[in-house]
Amino acid sequence: RKRNTNLDFLVIGKSGNGKSALGNTILGRKVFSSRSSSLSVTEDIEVCVSEANGRRIKFVDGPGVSDNVMEENTKMFIDKMTFAISSNPEGFHAFLLVVKYGGRFTQEDTDVVIFLKKIFGESFIKDFCILVLTNGDFFQNENEEDRLSFKEWCDTRDGRFRELLDECGCRVVLFDNKTRDPEIQKSQLDRLFQMVDMLTFHGHLYKNENFNKAQVTRESLMIESKQQMIQVLNTEAYLLYQKVQQSLEIDEPSKLMELLSDLMERATLLHGSIVSQDNKTGALYDIVKKVQILRDGIQTKLTMTHTILRELEKYRNKLFEEDQFFEAEKIK
């Protein structure tokens, strides 16, 4: 099996799961400062290069995410990850998805995974990801009596965490970032590096081209994050609908034609604006469809009203011609 002498890691996961501490453990020295888990996105991407177990390690500490504020930080996260990917053109050997051992794998954790897949691509976990569980010291203390190995523990998992394990091909390693035991430090690093060597056996690295393939889903994510904008668009569509309903009460065709023409212009502008903002992502499909139906309805009413006005004009012209004829007959 091919042994990579240079390893490039992009580290991702929820805030507070121990990404920075993991970096210090892998690099063998204190480089990164731990951050408060209350911060949703780290201020900057941090990069450090060092040597460990005879290999050159590049550790890129990516922004941490938290589900409760994910929407407002989506653009910042995408911008920073775009920078991280583009500034490492040779590619990354592996993503290290950091999860903290000791708690339930909740829906919030699943939402973070879904979020990351929309950033990096649907298959990035299957093809490029290694799951790293921190809090290894807690695992040892909790399972010491039962002598349960980490592999045995993984085999008993079910639910959301089981799905994640299966998706990444059971590439998972436990890390104790607090231990000072050199044997444990070396064995967990060896285990990680073995997984990376297996993962990159065919020379596949995550590069710019992989990131570019997920452009549509990132754009869709940006649209989904703009909930306030979507609400405004829905409100505008509803106001148009109300105006169309009110037009049914107008009996005078010319006034109706004037109102419908104005509504048609508004509906067309709104439809164009939504289609432009959707940018072929499909995120605004429901609103696009709604406004399209509304616009079609207005067009139908316009056509009918135009027909009525045309027939009225014909009728008026006919009456005028008859009046002219009778006036001419009186003169005779």
N, C-alpha and C positions, 0 to 999 in steps of 0.2 A: 504494500500500500504506500502510495506517495506521501512523503512527509513534507509539509509546507514549512519552509524556513522563515517566511514572513507571514504574519497573521493580522488581518485587519478586521476588527469587530465594530459593529454599530450596535449600541446598547439602548434598548427601549423598554418601556413599561410604565406602570403607574408611579406617580410621585410617592416617595416614602417607602418604596419596596427594597431599597438598598442598592441602587445602581452605582452610586458613587463609592460606597464601601466595597462593592464587588470589583470596581476598577482598581482600587488600592490593593486588594488582595491579589488580583491577577498580575499587576505590574510590580508587586513586591515592595512597594513604598507608598507613603501617603502623598497622593497627588491631588485627589479630589476632596472637596469639603462636602460633608453631608448637608442636605438641605431639609428645611421643614416640609413635612408632608402637606401642609396647608397651601403651599405654592403649587399652582396648577401646571405651569410651564417654566422650566428653568430659563434664566435670563439669556444664556448663551450656550451654544454647543461647545463642549470642552474636549480637547484632543491631547493625548499624551502618547509618546512612543518610548518603549523601554525594552529590555531583554528579560526573558523568563524561560527557564528550562532550555536554554540554548536557541531560543527563537526571538526574532524581532517582532514585538507586539505593538500594534497601533490600536489604541482604545479610544473610540469616539463616544463620549457620553451624550446621548441625545436628550431632547426635552422630555420631561416627565409629563404624563397626562393624568387628568382626573375627571371622571365622568360628569360630576356636577357642574363643572365650568367648561366643559369641552367645547360647547358651541361658540362662546365668545373668544376662544383662543385658537380656533381652527386655522385661521389664516397665518397666525404667528407660527404655529407648529409646522404647517406645510412649507412656509418660507424657510424655516430653519433646516428642515429635513432636505429640502431642495438644495440648499447650500452644502449640507453635509455630503450628499450623494455626488454633486457636481465637483466638489473639491477633492474627491477621492476617485479619479477617473479609472484607476486600475481595478476598482471594485472592492466589495467586502466579501470576505470568506464566509462570514456568518452574522446573522442578527442574534443577539443575546436578549431574549425576552425574559425580563426579570419579574419573578413572582415571589411574594413572601410566604414562606411556610408558616403554618400555625393558625390559619383562619379558613373559613369557608370560601370557596371560589364562587363569588356571588354573580348576580346578573350584571352588576356594575363592572366586574372584571371581564365578563363576556362582551359587554358593550365596548370596553377599551380594545379588546382583540378585534372586534368588528371595525372599529374606527381605524386601527392600524392597517387592517387589510384594505380598507378604502384608500389609504395613503400609499401603501407600497405594492398593492396588487393582491388579488384574491388568493394566489398560490404561494405567496412569499413565505408563509409559515411552513407549508409542506416542503418547499424546495430549499429554503435558506435559513431556517430558524432552529435555534437550540434553546430549550427552556431551561432557565437557571432558577432554582429555588434557593433563596437566601434564608437566613435564620437556621443554618445547619446545626448550630449548638443547641437550639431548642428541640430540634428533631432528636438529637442524641439523648438528651435528658428525658424526653417524653417517651421514648421507645427503648430505654435501657433495660428495663425489667423484662420486657417481652423478647428482647434480642431481635427485634424486627429490623431487617435490612431495608435500605432505601428502595431497592428494587421490589422487594415484597410489598412494601407500602404502596408503591406506584401501581402494582398489579391489582391491588384491592380498590383502587379509585373508581368512581362512577360519576354519572351526571356530566355537568359542564366541563369539569377538569379532565375527565376521561376522554371527552371529545377533543379537547385541546391536545392531550397526550397523543392520541391516535393521529391527529392531523399533522403533528410534527414528527411522526414516525418514532415516537417514544424516545426521541433525543432529549434527554433530561438529565441534569446533573445537580447534585446538592452541594451548596457552598456554605462553609462556616467562615464568615469574615472576621470572627473574633479569635479564633484559635491561634495559639503560638506554637503548636506542635508541628515541627517541620515535616513529619511523615504525612499528616493530614493535609497540610498545605500542598505538598508535592502530589499526593494521590488525586486530589480534586482537580488540580491543574492538568495532570496527565489524562484524567478522564475527559475533561473538556477538550483538550487538544486532539485526543483520539477521535472524538465525535466530529471535530472540524475536518480532520483528515479524511474521514469516511464521507462526510458531506461534500467535500470538494474533490473527490477521487477522480471525477471526469473533467476537472478543471473549470467547473461552472462557478462564477462569482456574480454577485448582485451588482450590476453596473447601471449607468445612466439609461441604457436602452430598456432595462427592466422597469426602471422608475417611470420612464416616459409612457410605457404601455398602460400605466394606471392613471394617466392624465384625466381621462373622462370621469373616473370615479372620484378623483380629487375635486374636480369641478362640481360634480354632483354634491359632494360633501359640503363644499362652500355654499351652494344654494340652500341645502338643508339647514345649514347653520344660521341662515338669515331669516329666522322665524318672523321677525318684525316686518321685514319686507314682504314676506308671503302673506301676512295678515293684511297689510296695506293693499296688496293686489286683490285679495279676496273681497275686501271692503269696496274697492272701486268697481269690481265686477258686480257685486250685489246692488250698489247704487245704480248702475246701468240697468240692471234687471228691473229695479223699481220704476225707473223712468219709462222703460218699455211698457210695463204694466199700466202706468198712468196714461200712456198714449192711447190706450183702448177707449178712454173716456172722451176723446176729442172727436167731434162729429164733422168739423170743417176740414175737408181734405187738404186744402192748401196749408193750413196751420199744422196738420198732422205731418205733411210732407216736410215742412221746415224742421219740425222736432225730430223726425226720424233721420233726416239727413245729418243733423247735429250728432245724434246718438251713434249713427254709423261711423262718423269720423272719429268719435271718442273710442268706440269699440275697436276700430282698426288700429288706432294708435296704441291702445292698451295691449291688443294681441301682439303687435309687432314688438313692443317693449318686453313682454313676457317671453316671447320666443327668443329674443336676443339675449336676455339674461339667463335663460335655460341653457343656451349654447349647446344644444343637442345632447344634453346629459339626461333628459327625461325626468329630472327632479321636479319640474313644474308642470308635468304632463296634465295633471288633473285641472289646474287653473287654465292652461292653454285650451283644453277641451271644452271647459265651461264657457270661456269667452268666445270660442269658435262657434259653439251652438247658439250663443246669444247673438253673435254677429249674423249668423245665417238666418235667425228669426227676424232680425231687423231688416235684412235684405229682402226677405219674403214680403214683409209688410210694406217696404218701400216700393217693391214691384207692383203689389196690389193697389197701393195708393196712387202710384203713377198711372196705372191703367184706368182707375176711376177718374183721375183728373183729365186724362186724355179723352175719355168718353164724355165727360162734362163739357170739355172744350168743343168737341164735335157737336154736342147737343146745342150749346150756345151759338155756335156758328150757323147751325141749321135754323135756329130761331131767328137769328139776325137776318139770314137770307130770306126767310119767309116774311119778316117785317118789311124788308126792302121791297119785296115783290108786291105786297099789298099796298104799300105807299105809292109805288109806281102805278098800280091799277087805279088808285083814287085820283091821281093827277089826270089820268086819261078821262 
